[in-house]
Amino acid sequence: MTTPEAGLRTRVETQAEDQAVVVGIVGDVDQSTSEALDKALDEGVAKAKESGALLVVVDLQEVGFVASAGLSSLIKAHNHARDEGLELVVVLPEEHRLARLLWLTALSRVLTVVSSLEEALTKAPRNPA
C-alpha cells in the first residue's frame, strides 16, 4: 500500500502462503507511516484467522529504518496475533542493521525473529482441520 499524497514511504503486501499469511514491508517505518503499518498488520491477522492460517509472518528485510512508532506497531501486532491464537514471526537477517535495534530494545526476546522467509514458513503450525 503506497499513498504518496499522504507522504507514506511504506508499501505493505499481504498474501497467503500455505498455513501462513505474509506481510511484507518495504521502505521506512516512522510516525507518518506507522498507521499504514498498523492497518496492514491488522489485515494480516484478520486474513490469517479468515483463511485458517496459524502463522503471521512480518517480513522486514526491505525496511531501512524503524522508529519507535514502528516498534510499537510490532508489539501490538504480536499481542493481537497471540490474542487470536496465532503465532507471529518477524523475518530479519542477523546482518541487517535493524537486527541490532531489536536486540538493543530487547524485542528480540519478545518477538520470534528468523533470518529468512523460508525459515519463517517452517515455523507454521499445521492446522489439523
N, C-alpha and C positions, 0 to 999 in steps of 0.2 A: 504494500500500500504506500504510494508516494503521492503527496499532495503539496506541490511546490508553492501553491498560493499561501498555504499556512506556514511555509518555511520549514517543513519537515525534511529531514535528511535520512530518514529510516524507511526501508522497504521491508515489509513483512509478508511472507508467503506461508500458507498453511496447506499441508497435503497429507493424505492418509498413506501410511506405509505399513501394510500387514496389520500388526497389532499395535501400531503407534501412530501418533499424529506429530508431524514435524513442523515446528515454527522456525523458519529461517529469517535471520535479521541481517541486513546489510546497511552499513553506514555508522553514524554516531548516535548514541543514546544520551540525551541531555534533558533538561527541563522542558524544552519545546517539543521533544519527540516522545517523552515518556508516556503521554496519554495514548498515543498510537500504539506503543508497545503494550501497555496495559490491555487495550482493546484486542490486540492480536493474541496475546496470551490467554485472555478470557475466551476468545473464539476457539483457540486450540483446545482448551479444557472442555468446552462445550461440544466440540466436534468429536473429541475422544469419547465422551460419555454417550453421545448420539450413535457413534459407529461401533461401540462396544470395545474400543481400544482401551488398553490399560496403562499406556505409557504416553507421556507428552515429552517430546524432545525439543529443547530450545538450542538452536544452532547459532553460536556466536562467533564462528570462525571468520566471518567477514565484517565484524564490528571493529572499528578503530578506537573508539572512546566510549566509556560508560561513566556517567556522572552518578552522584548519589541517588538521584531520582530513578535511574535505571536499575541500580542495585535494589532499591525498594520495590520496583516492579517485579524483579526476580523472586524476592522473598514473598510478595503477595501471591504470585503465581504458584510458587512451591506450596504455600499454605492452602490455596484454593484447590489445587490438584489433590493434595492429601485429604482435604475435607470431602472430596468427591470419590475417594477410594482409588485414586490414580497415583502413579509414580511420575515424577518429573526429573529429567536428566538434562544437564547442560553439556553441550559439546564445545570444548575449548582446549586446543592442543597445549601441552605444557610449555612450549616455546613461545606461545602467543603472549604479547605483553600484558594482556588483561588477566592472564592466569595469576600473575603476581598480585594484582588488585584483589582477586578473590581470596588469595592466601592472606594478604595483609588485613583484610576486613573480617577474616575468619569465616567467610561464606563458604569456603571450600569444605568446612566442617559440617555445614548445614545442608548444602546442595550436593547432589551426586554430580560430579564433574568427570567427563571422559574425554579422551583425545580425538575421537573420530565419530562420524555419524554411524559408521558400521558397528563400532563398539557400543554405541548407544542403543542401536536396534537389537543387539544381542541381549540387552537388559530387559527387553519387553516380556513381561509375564504373559503366558499363553492363556487366553480366555477359554475355559473348558466348554463353553456353550457351542 
